Amino acid sequence: MNLTVGLAVRNGKVALRFIQLKVPPVALAGVTAALMWLASWATPAFNFPFPANLAFALGLALIGCLMCLTGVVSFRRAKTTVNPMKLDSTSSLVVSGIYKYSRNPMYLGFLLILLGWALFLSNVLALVCLPAFVLYMNRFQISPEERALASLFADDYAQYSTRVRRWL
C-alpha cells in the first residue's frame, strides 16, 4: 500500500501527497526544536519573561518523553511496527495502555517536549512553531496513518476512533 504517490487535484486544490509519511516524526520534532532555537536566537525582541521556573519546562518535556516511551512499549507488546513510515507492516491495532487516552500519544509526547523547550526558550516565535508542528502532523502524518488503519482494521478502527480522541 503506497499512500505517498504524486500530486492529486481535488476541487481545484493540490494535495501535497508526496510529503505524506516522508519525514519521520522524531526528525520533524528535531527540526522544529532547531527552528524554535533559531527563532529565539534571531529575535531576542520577542523574548518574554517565563513566570514559572525551569523545573516546569523540564517537567513538561519529561512527561512528553514518558508518553513517547509508553507508546513504543505498547507497540512492542502488540508486536507491531513502531515505524510510522511503514504502514504496510502494521500487524495489529493497539488500543490498550496509553492508547486508551490518545490515538497518538507519541506525537502528543513530542508536542509536550516541544512545549517545554518553547517555555525554556521564552520566545513568542518559538511558541508559534507549536501550532505549525500540530498542523503538519495532522495533515501529513496522522491523516494518512488514519486512512491506512481504517483500511486495515475497518470496523475496529472506526469504533476506536469514536472512543478515543486524536490528540487528547
C-alpha positions as CSV (number, residue, x, y, z in Angstrom):
1,M,0.0,0.0,0.0
2,N,1.6,3.3,-1.1
3,L,-0.1,6.3,0.3
4,T,2.5,8.8,-0.8
5,V,2.4,9.0,-4.6
6,G,2.3,12.2,-6.6
7,L,0.1,15.1,-6.6
8,A,-3.7,14.8,-6.5
9,V,-6.0,17.6,-7.6
10,R,-9.4,17.7,-5.9
11,N,-11.9,20.5,-6.2
12,G,-9.2,22.7,-7.7
13,K,-6.8,22.2,-4.7
14,V,-3.4,20.4,-5.0
15,A,-2.9,17.7,-2.4
16,L,0.7,17.5,-1.4
17,R,0.7,13.7,-1.2
18,F,4.4,13.5,-2.0
19,I,5.4,14.6,1.5
20,Q,2.9,12.5,3.4
21,L,4.7,10.0,5.6
22,K,8.1,11.1,4.2
23,V,9.5,12.8,7.3
24,P,10.0,10.6,10.3
25,P,8.1,12.3,13.2
26,V,11.1,12.2,15.5
27,A,13.1,14.1,12.8
28,L,10.3,16.6,12.4
29,A,10.3,17.2,16.2
30,G,14.1,17.7,16.0
31,V,13.8,20.1,13.1
32,T,11.0,22.0,14.9
33,A,13.1,22.2,18.0
34,A,16.0,23.6,16.0
35,L,13.8,26.2,14.3
36,M,12.5,27.2,17.7
37,W,16.0,27.8,18.9
38,L,16.9,29.7,15.7
39,A,13.8,31.9,16.1
40,S,14.6,32.7,19.7
41,W,18.3,33.4,18.9
42,A,17.5,35.6,15.9
43,T,14.6,37.6,17.5
44,P,15.5,38.4,21.1
45,A,12.9,41.2,20.9
46,F,10.2,38.5,21.1
47,N,11.5,37.1,24.3
48,F,9.1,37.1,27.2
49,P,9.6,36.5,30.9
50,F,8.5,33.0,31.8
51,P,6.6,33.2,35.1
52,A,7.1,29.5,36.0
53,N,10.5,28.0,36.5
54,L,12.9,25.8,34.6
55,A,11.5,22.8,36.5
56,F,8.1,23.3,35.0
57,A,9.5,23.3,31.4
58,L,11.7,20.3,32.2
59,G,8.7,18.5,33.8
60,L,6.6,19.0,30.6
61,A,9.5,17.6,28.5
62,L,9.9,14.7,30.8
63,I,6.1,13.9,30.7
64,G,6.4,14.0,26.9
65,C,9.4,11.6,26.9
66,L,7.4,9.2,29.1
67,M,4.4,9.4,26.8
68,C,6.6,8.5,23.8
69,L,8.2,5.7,25.7
70,T,4.9,4.2,26.8
71,G,3.6,4.4,23.3
72,V,6.6,2.5,22.0
73,V,6.2,-0.1,24.8
74,S,2.6,-0.6,23.8
75,F,3.5,-1.2,20.2
76,R,6.3,-3.6,21.1
77,R,3.9,-5.6,23.4
78,A,1.4,-5.8,20.5
79,K,4.3,-7.0,18.2
80,T,3.6,-4.4,15.6
81,T,5.8,-1.8,13.9
82,V,6.7,1.4,15.7
83,N,7.8,2.9,12.4
84,P,5.0,5.2,11.1
85,M,6.7,5.3,7.7
86,K,5.9,1.6,7.0
87,L,2.2,1.3,7.4
88,D,2.2,-1.9,5.4
89,S,4.0,-3.6,8.3
90,T,1.2,-2.8,10.8
91,S,0.0,-6.1,12.2
92,S,-2.4,-5.1,14.9
93,L,-4.4,-2.2,16.1
94,V,-3.1,-1.0,19.5
95,V,-6.0,0.2,21.7
96,S,-4.7,-0.6,25.2
97,G,-2.3,1.2,27.6
98,I,-1.8,4.8,26.8
99,Y,-3.7,4.3,23.5
100,K,-6.9,4.2,25.6
101,Y,-6.5,8.0,26.1
102,S,-4.9,9.2,22.9
103,R,-4.7,7.7,19.4
104,N,-1.3,9.5,19.0
105,P,0.5,9.5,22.4
106,M,3.9,9.6,20.8
107,Y,3.1,12.7,18.8
108,L,1.5,14.2,21.8
109,G,4.7,13.4,23.7
110,F,6.7,15.2,21.0
111,L,4.4,18.2,21.4
112,L,4.9,18.3,25.1
113,I,8.7,18.1,24.7
114,L,8.5,21.0,22.2
115,L,6.2,23.0,24.6
116,G,8.8,22.5,27.4
117,W,11.5,23.7,25.0
118,A,9.4,26.7,23.9
119,L,8.9,27.7,27.6
120,F,12.6,27.2,28.3
121,L,13.4,29.5,25.3
122,S,10.8,32.0,26.4
123,N,10.3,33.4,22.9
124,V,6.9,34.1,21.2
125,L,8.2,33.0,17.8
126,A,9.3,29.7,19.3
127,L,5.8,29.2,20.6
128,V,4.4,29.9,17.1
129,C,6.3,26.8,15.9
130,L,4.0,24.6,18.0
131,P,0.8,25.1,16.0
132,A,2.8,24.6,12.8
133,F,4.0,21.3,14.2
134,V,0.5,20.2,15.0
135,L,-0.9,21.3,11.6
136,Y,1.9,19.4,9.8
137,M,1.4,16.3,11.9
138,N,-2.4,16.3,11.4
139,R,-2.2,16.8,7.6
140,F,0.9,14.8,6.5
141,Q,1.4,12.2,9.2
142,I,-1.8,11.4,11.2
143,S,-4.4,11.7,8.3
144,P,-2.5,9.2,6.1
145,E,-2.0,6.9,9.1
146,E,-5.7,7.0,9.9
147,R,-6.7,6.2,6.3
148,A,-4.3,3.2,6.4
149,L,-5.6,2.0,9.7
150,A,-9.2,2.4,8.6
151,S,-8.4,0.3,5.5
152,L,-6.6,-2.4,7.5
153,F,-8.8,-2.6,10.5
154,A,-12.2,-1.2,9.2
155,D,-14.8,-1.5,11.9
156,D,-12.4,-1.9,14.8
157,Y,-10.6,1.3,13.9
158,A,-13.9,3.1,13.3
159,Q,-15.1,2.2,16.8
160,Y,-11.8,3.0,18.4
161,S,-11.6,6.4,16.7
162,T,-15.1,7.3,18.1
163,R,-14.0,6.4,21.6
164,V,-10.5,7.9,21.7
165,R,-9.5,11.4,20.5
166,R,-6.8,12.1,18.1
167,W,-4.5,14.0,20.4
168,L,-6.0,14.1,23.9
